[in-house]
Amino acid sequence: MGAAPSTPYTVEHLVGTFVGDDSLPLSSDFWQKLLELPFDAQLPSQQVHEACQLLAKNNCKTRHLAKILFHLACYLQESMSTSGVPPLDHEKAVNAVCFTSVFLKHLIESAQDGVVELYLSLHDNDSIPKSILGDQTIEILVMRNVLNFIASVDLSPNTYFLHLELLNFTIIAMSTQLLCGPSPRSNDVNPFLDAAMALDGHLVSSVVCKLLLNYISRPRVPFNRASYPIFYDGSENSMLKRVGSAAANIVLLPFSYLISSSSEGSRDPIADSSLHVLLVLIHYHKFASEGYSVIENQVSASSDSLPKEGTHFSDNPYCKALEHATACELDRVEFEDNAHSDQHVKLPFSLLFDTLGMCLADETAVLLLYSLLQGNSTFLEYVLVRTDLDTLLMPILEALYDARRRTANQIYMLLIILLILSQDSSFNAGVHKLILPTVPWYKERLLLQSSLGSLMVIILIRIVQYNLSKLRDVYLHTTCLATLANMAPHVHHLSPYASQRLVSLFHMLSRKYNKLSDPRDKKLNDAENNSIEISSFVDMVVYAIMHKEDVFQPFKNHPRFSELIENIYTVLEFFNSRMDAQRMDGGWSVNEVLQVVTVNCRSWRVDGMKMFTQLHFTYEQESHPEEFFIPYVWKLVLSKWYGDSYPHTLCEFEFNATAINLFPADIPTKKLDNGVEGNTFQNSDFDQV
């Protein structure tokens, strides 16, 4: 007998065997060869698509997805346990992660009727030795090793792309949520998310810490094209050969994006992906019940329609880790120190504060800030004692100023952040002490030497007026007015323009009220809408009230508002009497009125004013916040992945829009006026938080 012919381990043969209907044993050397395809291996995109379809058909029989995931987990475990891993091994791991990601994504999005069938358990005749797997499922083993690598292995030129692709793999693995409905149910299947929730507290804390440190440090691509031979051979076209797998030919965008000096190329892919992973993890809610097991990742047949009183949400360890994070004494983190703290993450709050201030133009940064302020009382206290509140507030106010170009949900998040901050009296007092030399982005009026508090009042009133004329959203309206009410007792040195806007707001609201309450008997006289330039900061509210005195007249004898209006008329009567005593021939000029107001303010006493209980509004989440936040987080993730606004992954990730059940999807994205990609699966109406 002659020698057996050698097996042709070409890319076509390896991929064809992987997706075929013959089940290969877990111990076969095929898996090592598959995960170590040469770096110049390529397949046409059509063949990749056909291969994915074949795997979806045969995976139930072969369980090849579970097997390649197991070998990937072992690959990562070996790289973590071996010191001085050669750079080539890391690049092989990048290849393995990309290859696995392509097929995992296809199997998830090809699920029928939202039912995910990944077949992650092996057949009895192909079991994993208990010494390796223990009591874990394959998905727990995979998520443990992936997240452990992200948390424990330092970023370096050799590990940069492996970190990046593991973050993107994690997003793909968690994308089973896209197949679920907008409200979590007991029969939702999210195996990798549930596996992440089942990890031990130390690893959870380490992951939260590392993801936030990635976001803060914003590591850049650590090499240039010419100095990294694995990724560059002198040819621009070689960029598409960097991934030796079926993923290679579905990379549609040039690698030069990652090292471009342009504004788009200056994005920080590790930071962005880390934040996306963190947001998905902390906002995950699992509808747990007696019929559900996290370890077994299955629901009993009778648990599909359990009554709500028999179910509850499992605790989210990532959310709790973020809520209990504390500040470091120094602006650096010794990551090893966290190994002795099972639940408490230590973070450099000052660096996190500064990073958020720089990034609040990005909607994901707004959601992170909200999550920290709403959930972590220690971070909220830290923010409130900062003397440079303009670091956070100026980008927030600028975004609200340009509300027409913001998504509805982003406006909500920004306004809720302001409401949370305004619950503190020291914050309300402090914003009026911080003077802004100028506000360059405010175009309607030149604002010079205006306080930060005055700018807040101006922007909040602008949002209310925009809402009344365009959006007519009750929740947005209430949030703005609640914030203004919290600020009211602490207003000091309000700017002339802010004073005018306050009175104009009352005028606008009073017209709306009278029109709705009794249009026959309660018609307001339109006041002259003059815009008067005033240069003094002294008691401009008094002047503004006097200027629009007729606005308050319809409410003087109103049964509901007369008591509140009484103090305003006490002020008006005092200053009008002083003006009558100095009656002049002809009309009063602005400067003459201001002079009377300024002089008589010295003799003004508040003794005759009625004292009311100060209004104080607090923010509380809705009873089921997950119905808002889970779809919202995934909208943000997908809005960055689609189109050329976020091409930082070696493997393309464009989720099949027809498979998304989490929210109404309208994909692809469209260009906004400023040229930035914006999602089109955003409802035009505001979603209530």
C-alpha positions in Angstrom: 0.0 0.0 0.0 1.3 3.4 -0.8 1.5 6.3 1.6 -1.8 8.2 2.3 -2.0 11.5 0.5 -1.4 14.6 2.7 -4.4 16.7 3.5 -4.4 20.0 1.6 -4.8 22.5 4.4 -5.8 25.4 2.2 -8.2 28.1 3.4 -11.0 26.7 1.2 -10.5 23.2 2.6 -10.3 24.3 6.3 -13.3 26.6 6.1 -15.3 24.1 4.1 -14.6 21.4 6.7 -15.6 23.7 9.5 -19.0 24.5 8.0 -19.6 21.0 6.5 -21.8 18.3 7.9 -19.0 16.0 9.2 -18.5 16.4 12.9 -14.8 16.6 13.9 -13.7 15.5 17.3 -12.7 18.2 19.8 -9.2 16.6 20.0 -8.5 16.9 16.2 -5.5 18.9 15.2 -7.8 20.5 12.6 -8.9 23.2 15.1 -5.3 24.4 15.6 -4.7 24.6 11.9 -8.0 26.4 11.4 -7.2 29.0 14.0 -3.7 29.5 12.5 -4.5 30.2 8.9 -1.7 32.1 7.2 -2.0 35.9 7.2 -2.4 36.1 3.4 -5.4 33.8 3.3 -8.4 35.2 1.7 -11.9 34.2 0.6 -14.3 36.2 -1.6 -17.1 37.7 0.4 -19.8 35.7 -1.4 -18.0 32.5 -0.3 -17.9 33.8 3.3 -21.6 34.3 3.2 -22.3 30.9 1.8 -20.0 29.3 4.4 -22.0 31.1 7.2 -25.2 29.7 5.8 -23.8 26.2 5.7 -22.6 26.4 9.3 -26.1 27.6 10.4 -27.5 24.5 8.7 -25.0 22.0 10.1 -24.1 23.4 13.5 -26.9 21.5 15.2 -25.3 18.2 14.1 -21.6 19.1 14.2 -21.5 21.5 17.2 -18.6 23.2 15.5 -19.4 26.6 16.9 -19.1 25.3 20.5 -15.8 23.5 19.6 -14.2 26.5 18.0 -15.3 28.7 21.0 -13.7 26.1 23.3 -10.4 26.2 21.5 -10.5 30.0 21.4 -11.0 30.1 25.1 -8.0 27.7 25.6 -5.9 29.8 23.2 -6.6 32.9 25.4 -6.0 30.9 28.6 -2.6 29.7 27.3 -1.6 33.3 26.3 -2.4 34.5 29.8 -0.6 31.8 31.6 2.6 32.0 29.5 5.0 34.8 30.1 6.8 36.5 27.2 4.3 35.4 24.5 5.8 36.0 21.1 4.1 38.7 19.0 3.2 36.2 16.3 1.1 34.2 18.8 -0.9 37.4 19.6 -1.5 37.9 16.0 -2.7 34.3 15.6 -5.1 35.0 18.4 -6.4 38.1 16.6 -7.0 35.9 13.6 -8.8 33.3 15.7 -11.1 35.9 17.3 -12.0 37.5 14.0 -12.7 34.1 12.4 -15.0 33.1 15.3 -16.7 36.5 15.4 -17.8 36.3 11.7 -19.5 33.0 12.1 -21.0 33.7 15.6 -22.5 37.0 14.3 -24.2 35.2 11.4 -25.6 32.4 13.6 -27.1 35.0 16.0 -28.7 37.2 13.3 -30.0 34.2 11.4 -32.1 33.0 14.3 -35.7 32.3 13.4 -38.4 34.3 15.0 -35.9 35.7 17.5 -35.1 32.2 19.0 -31.4 31.8 19.3 -30.1 28.3 18.8 -26.3 28.3 19.0 -26.0 24.7 20.3 -23.2 25.5 22.7 -23.3 22.1 24.5 -21.4 19.1 23.0 -22.7 15.7 22.3 -22.1 13.0 24.9 -19.5 11.3 22.8 -17.4 14.5 22.5 -17.3 15.9 26.0 -14.7 18.2 27.4 -12.5 16.8 30.2 -13.9 17.9 33.6 -10.4 19.0 34.6 -10.6 21.7 32.0 -14.3 22.8 32.0 -15.3 21.9 35.5 -18.9 22.8 36.2 -18.8 25.6 33.7 -20.7 25.8 30.4 -18.7 26.6 27.3 -20.2 30.1 27.2 -19.1 30.8 30.8 -15.6 29.5 29.9 -15.4 31.7 26.9 -16.7 34.9 28.6 -14.4 34.2 31.6 -11.3 34.0 29.5 -12.2 36.8 27.1 -13.0 39.2 30.0 -10.1 38.0 32.1 -7.7 38.7 29.2 -9.2 42.2 28.7 -8.9 42.9 32.4 -5.6 41.4 33.3 -3.3 41.7 30.2 -1.7 45.0 29.7 -2.1 46.9 26.5 1.0 46.9 24.4 2.0 47.2 20.7 1.8 43.4 20.6 -1.6 43.0 22.3 -3.4 46.2 21.0 -5.4 44.5 18.2 -6.1 41.4 20.3 -7.6 43.6 23.0 -9.6 45.5 20.3 -11.0 42.4 18.7 -11.9 40.8 22.0 -13.9 43.8 22.9 -15.7 43.6 19.5 -16.2 39.9 19.9 -17.8 40.6 23.3 -20.2 43.0 21.6 -21.1 40.5 19.0 -21.6 37.7 21.6 -23.9 40.0 23.6 -25.9 41.0 20.5 -28.4 38.3 21.1 -30.3 41.1 23.0 -31.1 42.6 19.6 -33.3 39.6 18.9 -35.3 40.1 22.1 -38.3 42.3 22.5 -38.1 45.8 24.1 -39.2 44.4 27.5 -37.1 41.6 29.1 -39.0 38.3 29.3 -38.2 35.1 31.3 -37.7 33.2 28.0 -35.2 35.5 26.5 -32.0 33.7 25.5 -28.8 35.6 26.0 -26.2 32.9 26.8 -23.1 35.0 26.7 -24.6 37.9 28.7 -25.9 35.5 31.3 -22.5 33.9 31.4 -20.9 37.2 32.1 -23.4 37.8 34.9 -22.4 34.5 36.5 -18.7 35.3 36.8 -17.1 35.9 40.2 -17.1 39.3 41.9 -13.4 39.9 41.7 -13.3 39.4 37.9 -16.4 41.6 37.5 -14.8 44.4 39.4 -11.6 44.0 37.5 -13.5 44.2 34.2 -15.4 47.3 35.1 -12.2 48.9 36.3 -10.2 48.1 33.2 -13.0 49.2 30.8 -13.2 52.5 32.5 -9.4 52.9 32.5 -9.4 52.1 28.8 -12.0 54.9 28.4 -10.0 57.3 30.5 -6.5 56.6 29.0 -7.8 56.4 25.4 -4.9 54.3 24.1 -4.0 54.9 20.5 -2.8 52.6 17.8 0.8 52.1 19.0 2.6 51.8 15.7 2.9 53.3 12.2 2.5 51.3 9.1 6.2 51.1 8.2 7.3 49.9 11.6 5.0 46.9 12.0 5.9 44.3 9.4 3.1 41.9 10.1 0.6 44.5 9.0 2.6 46.2 6.3 4.7 45.0 3.4 5.0 48.3 1.5 1.8 48.0 -0.4 -1.4 49.8 0.5 -3.4 46.8 -0.7 -1.7 44.6 1.9 -3.8 46.2 4.6 -6.7 43.8 3.7 -4.4 40.8 4.2 -3.8 41.5 7.9 -6.5 39.0 9.0 -5.7 35.5 7.8 -9.2 34.2 7.9 -12.6 34.2 6.2 -13.0 37.6 7.8 -10.3 39.1 5.6 -12.3 39.9 2.6 -15.3 41.5 4.4 -13.1 44.2 5.8 -14.4 47.1 3.6 -12.4 50.0 5.0 -8.7 50.8 4.9 -6.5 50.2 7.8 -5.1 53.7 7.4 -8.2 55.0 9.2 -6.8 53.8 12.5 -3.6 55.8 12.1 -4.9 58.8 10.2 -4.2 62.2 11.6 -7.6 63.5 10.5 -10.4 64.3 12.9 -12.2 61.1 12.0 -9.0 59.1 12.3 -8.3 60.5 15.8 -11.1 58.4 17.3 -10.0 56.0 20.0 -11.3 52.6 19.1 -10.2 50.8 22.3 -11.9 53.5 24.4 -15.1 53.5 22.3 -15.4 49.7 22.3 -14.7 49.5 26.1 -17.4 52.0 26.8 -19.9 50.1 24.6 -19.1 46.8 26.4 -19.5 48.5 29.8 -22.8 50.1 28.9 -24.3 46.9 27.6 -23.1 45.0 30.7 -24.3 47.5 33.3 -27.8 48.0 31.8 -28.5 44.3 31.3 -31.6 43.0 33.1 -32.3 39.3 33.4 -35.9 38.4 34.1 -35.2 35.6 36.6 -37.7 33.1 37.8 -37.8 29.7 39.5 -37.8 28.0 36.1 -34.5 29.7 35.1 -30.9 28.6 35.7 -28.0 30.9 34.8 -25.6 28.0 34.7 -27.7 25.8 32.6 -28.9 28.8 30.5 -32.3 27.5 29.9 -35.9 28.1 30.8 -38.4 25.4 31.7 -41.3 25.0 29.4 -43.7 26.2 32.0 -41.8 29.5 32.7 -42.6 31.2 29.5 -45.7 32.9 30.8 -45.1 33.2 34.5 -47.0 36.0 36.2 -45.0 39.0 37.1 -45.4 38.6 40.8 -43.6 35.2 40.5 -40.6 36.7 38.7 -37.8 39.3 39.5 -34.7 40.7 38.0 -31.4 39.1 38.9 -28.8 41.4 40.5 -26.5 42.9 37.9 -22.9 42.6 39.4 -21.5 45.0 36.8 -24.0 47.7 37.7 -23.3 47.2 41.4 -19.5 47.4 40.8 -20.0 50.7 39.1 -22.3 52.0 41.8 -19.8 51.1 44.5 -16.7 52.5 42.7 -14.6 54.9 44.8 -12.0 57.5 44.1 -8.2 56.8 44.2 -6.1 59.1 46.4 -3.8 59.6 43.4 -4.6 60.1 39.8 -3.4 56.7 38.8 -4.6 53.2 39.5 -2.4 50.3 40.5 -4.5 47.7 38.9 -3.0 44.9 41.0 -4.4 46.5 44.2 -7.9 45.8 43.0 -7.2 42.1 43.3 -7.7 42.4 47.0 -11.0 44.2 46.7 -13.8 41.8 45.6 -16.5 44.4 44.9 -15.0 47.9 45.2 -13.5 49.4 42.1 -11.0 52.2 42.6 -10.9 54.9 39.9 -9.1 58.2 39.4 -12.3 60.3 39.6 -10.5 63.5 38.5 -9.3 61.9 35.3 -12.7 60.4 34.7 -14.3 63.8 35.3 -11.9 65.5 32.8 -12.4 62.7 30.2 -16.2 63.0 30.4 -15.9 66.8 30.0 -13.9 66.3 26.7 -16.2 63.7 25.3 -19.8 64.8 26.1 -20.4 65.6 22.5 -20.6 61.9 22.1 -23.9 60.4 23.2 -22.4 57.4 24.8 -20.4 59.6 27.1 -23.6 61.3 28.1 -25.1 58.0 29.1 -22.0 57.0 31.1 -22.2 60.3 33.0 -25.9 59.7 33.7 -25.2 56.2 34.9 -22.5 57.4 37.3 -24.4 60.4 38.7 -27.7 58.4 39.1 -26.1 55.2 40.5 -22.9 56.2 42.3 -23.4 58.6 45.1 -19.6 58.9 45.7 -19.0 60.1 42.2 -22.0 62.5 42.4 -20.5 64.0 45.6 -17.1 64.3 43.9 -18.7 66.2 41.0 -20.6 68.5 43.3 -17.5 69.7 45.2 -15.5 70.5 42.0 -15.0 74.2 41.5 -14.6 73.8 37.7 -18.2 72.7 37.0 -18.0 74.4 33.7 -15.8 71.4 32.5 -19.0 69.3 32.5 -21.7 71.9 32.2 -20.4 73.9 29.2 -20.5 70.9 26.7 -23.9 69.9 28.2 -25.3 73.3 27.6 -23.8 73.6 24.2 -25.4 70.3 23.2 -28.8 71.5 24.5 -28.4 74.9 22.7 -28.2 72.9 19.5 -31.1 70.7 20.4 -32.5 70.5 16.9 -29.5 68.5 15.9 -29.6 66.1 18.8 -31.5 62.9 19.3 -34.5 62.9 21.5 -33.0 60.5 24.0 -29.8 62.5 24.2 -31.7 65.7 25.1 -33.5 63.7 27.8 -30.2 62.4 29.3 -28.7 65.9 29.3 -31.7 67.4 31.0 -31.9 64.6 33.6 -28.2 65.2 34.4 -28.9 68.9 35.1 -31.9 67.9 37.2 -29.8 65.5 39.3 -27.1 68.2 39.8 -29.7 70.8 40.7 -31.0 68.8 43.6 -27.9 70.0 45.5 -28.1 73.5 47.0 -24.3 74.0 46.9 -24.3 73.3 43.1 -27.1 75.9 42.6 -25.2 78.5 44.5 -21.8 77.6 42.9 -22.9 78.0 39.3 -23.8 81.7 39.9 -20.3 82.3 41.3 -18.5 81.0 38.2 -18.2 83.8 35.6 -17.7 83.0 31.9 -15.7 85.6 30.0 -17.7 84.7 26.8 -19.8 82.0 25.3 -18.6 81.7 21.7 -21.1 79.1 20.6 -24.1 81.2 21.6 -25.0 83.1 18.4 -28.2 85.0 19.2 -26.6 87.4 21.8 -23.1 88.3 22.8 -22.8 87.0 26.3 -20.0 88.7 28.2 -19.1 88.1 31.8 -22.2 86.1 32.4 -22.4 83.5 35.2 -22.6 79.8 34.5 -26.0 79.9 36.4 -27.3 82.6 34.1 -26.3 80.5 31.0 -28.1 77.5 32.5 -31.3 79.6 32.9 -31.0 80.8 29.4 -30.5 77.4 27.9 -33.3 75.7 29.9 -35.7 78.4 28.9 -34.7 78.0 25.3 -35.5 74.3 25.6 -38.9 75.0 27.1 -39.8 77.4 24.4 -38.5 75.0 21.7 -40.6 72.2 23.3 -43.7 74.3 23.4 -43.4 75.3 19.8 -42.1 72.0 18.2 -42.1 68.9 20.4 -44.9 69.4 22.9 -43.5 66.7 25.2 -44.8 66.8 28.8 -41.9 64.9 30.3 -39.2 67.2 28.8 -41.3 70.3 29.9 -41.5 69.0 33.5 -37.8 68.2 33.7 -36.8 71.7 32.5 -39.1 73.5 34.9 -38.2 71.3 37.8 -34.5 72.2 37.3 -35.3 75.9 37.2 -37.4 75.5 40.3 -34.5 73.9 42.1 -32.2 76.7 41.1 -34.6 79.5 41.9 -33.9 80.0 45.6 -30.2 80.3 44.9 -30.2 82.7 42.0 -27.7 85.5 42.4 -26.5 88.2 40.0 -28.7 86.9 37.2 -27.6 88.4 33.9 -29.8 91.0 32.1 -30.5 88.6 29.2 -31.4 85.7 31.6 -33.7 88.0 33.5 -35.5 89.0 30.3 -35.8 85.4 29.2 -37.4 84.5 32.5 -40.1 87.1 32.2 -40.6 86.2 28.5 -41.0 82.6 29.6 -43.7 83.6 32.0 -45.4 85.5 29.2 -45.3 82.5 26.9 -46.6 80.1 29.5 -49.3 82.5 30.6 -50.6 82.9 27.0 -50.7 79.1 26.7 -52.5 78.7 30.0 -55.1 81.3 29.3 -55.7 80.0 25.8 -56.3 76.5 27.2 -58.2 77.4 30.4 -60.8 79.9 29.2 -60.1 81.6 25.9 -63.3 83.7 26.2 -62.5 85.5 29.4 -58.8 85.2 29.9 -57.1 86.8 26.9 -53.8 88.4 27.5 -52.7 91.7 26.0 -49.6 91.1 23.9 -46.7 93.0 25.5 -44.3 94.8 23.3 -41.6 92.3 22.5 -38.6 94.7 22.5 -35.1 93.4 22.9 -33.4 95.9 25.2 -29.6 95.9 25.6 -28.8 96.3 29.3 -25.3 96.6 30.6 -25.8 96.4 34.3 -26.0 93.2 36.4 -27.8 94.9 39.3 -31.3 93.7 40.0 -32.2 93.1 36.4 -35.1 90.9 37.4 -36.8 93.9 38.9 -36.4 95.8 35.6 -37.5 92.9 33.5 -40.7 92.5 35.6 -41.4 96.2 35.4 -40.8 96.1 31.6 -43.4 93.3 31.2 -45.8 94.3 34.0 -48.9 93.8 32.0 -48.0 90.1 31.6 -48.9 89.5 35.2 -52.1 91.4 35.3 -54.5 88.5 34.3 -53.3 86.4 37.2 -53.6 89.1 39.9 -57.1 88.0 40.9 -56.8 84.4 39.7 -58.0 82.0 42.4 -55.1 79.6 41.8 -52.2 82.0 41.2 -53.1 85.2 43.0 -51.2 84.3 46.2 -48.0 83.5 44.1 -48.4 86.7 42.1 -48.8 88.8 45.3 -45.1 89.1 45.9 -44.5 90.3 42.4 -47.0 93.0 42.8 -45.4 94.0 46.2 -42.2 94.6 44.2 -43.9 96.4 41.4 -45.8 98.7 43.8 -42.7 99.6 45.7 -40.6 100.6 42.7 -43.5 102.1 40.7 -44.2 104.4 43.7 -40.6 105.5 43.7 -40.9 106.3 40.0 -44.1 108.2 40.5 -42.4 110.3 43.2 -39.8 111.3 40.6 -42.3 111.8 37.8 -40.6 113.5 34.8 -41.9 115.3 31.8 -41.9 113.0 28.9 -41.0 109.3 28.9 -38.5 107.4 30.9 -35.3 106.2 29.2 -33.8 102.8 30.0 -30.9 104.3 31.9 -33.2 106.5 34.0 -35.4 103.5 35.0 -32.3 101.5 35.9 -31.0 104.4 38.0 -34.3 104.5 40.0 -34.2 100.8 40.5 -30.6 100.7 41.5 -30.9 103.5 44.0 -34.1 102.2 45.6 -32.9 98.7 45.9 -30.8 99.9 48.8 -33.9 100.7 50.8 -35.9 97.6 49.8 -36.8 95.3 52.6 -38.3 91.8 52.2 -40.4 92.1 55.4 -43.6 92.5 53.4 -43.0 89.5 51.2 -44.9 86.2 51.7 -42.7 83.2 52.4 -43.5 80.0 50.6 -42.1 76.5 51.1 -39.3 76.1 48.6 -40.1 73.7 45.8 -37.6 70.9 45.5 -37.8 68.3 42.8 -35.8 65.0 42.6 -35.2 62.6 39.8 -36.5 59.1 40.1 -36.2 56.4 37.4 -39.3 54.9 36.0 -40.4 51.6 37.5 -39.1 49.7 34.5 -36.0 51.6 33.3 -34.7 48.6 31.3 -37.4 49.2 28.8 -35.7 52.4 27.8 -32.1 51.8 28.5 -31.5 48.4 26.9 -32.8 49.5 23.4 -31.1 52.9 23.9 -27.7 51.4 24.6 -27.9 49.1 21.5 -29.1 52.0 19.3 -25.9 53.8 20.3 -23.7 50.8 19.7 -25.2 50.2 16.2 -25.1 53.9 15.3 -21.3 53.8 15.7 -20.8 50.4 14.0 -22.7 51.3 10.8 -21.2 53.2 8.0 -17.7 54.7 7.9 -18.1 56.7 11.2 -16.7 53.8 13.2 -14.6 51.4 11.1 -12.2 50.4 13.9 -12.7 46.7 13.8 -10.8 44.2 11.7 -14.1 42.3 11.2 -17.1 44.0 9.8 -20.2 44.1 12.1 -23.4 45.1 10.3 -26.2 43.4 12.0 -29.1 42.2 9.8 -31.8 44.9 10.3 -34.6 42.5 9.7 -33.5 40.3 12.7 -33.7 43.2 15.2 -36.7 43.0 17.5 -35.4 45.2 20.3 -36.4 48.4 18.5 -37.8 49.5 15.1 -34.8 49.5 12.8 -34.3 51.6 9.7 -30.8 50.8 8.4 -28.5 51.9 6.8 -27.7 55.2 8.5 -28.1 58.5 6.9 -25.9 61.6 6.8 -26.8 64.5 9.1 -26.2 68.1 8.1 -22.8 68.2 9.8 -21.6 65.2 7.8 -21.5 62.9 10.8 -23.3 59.6 10.6 -26.6 59.5 12.5 -28.9 56.6 13.1 -32.3 56.5 11.4 -33.9 54.0 13.7 -34.6 56.8 16.1 -38.3 57.5 16.7 -39.2 61.1 15.9 -41.2 61.4 19.2 -39.4 61.4 22.5 -39.2 58.1 24.3 -40.0 58.5 28.0 -37.2 57.5 30.4 
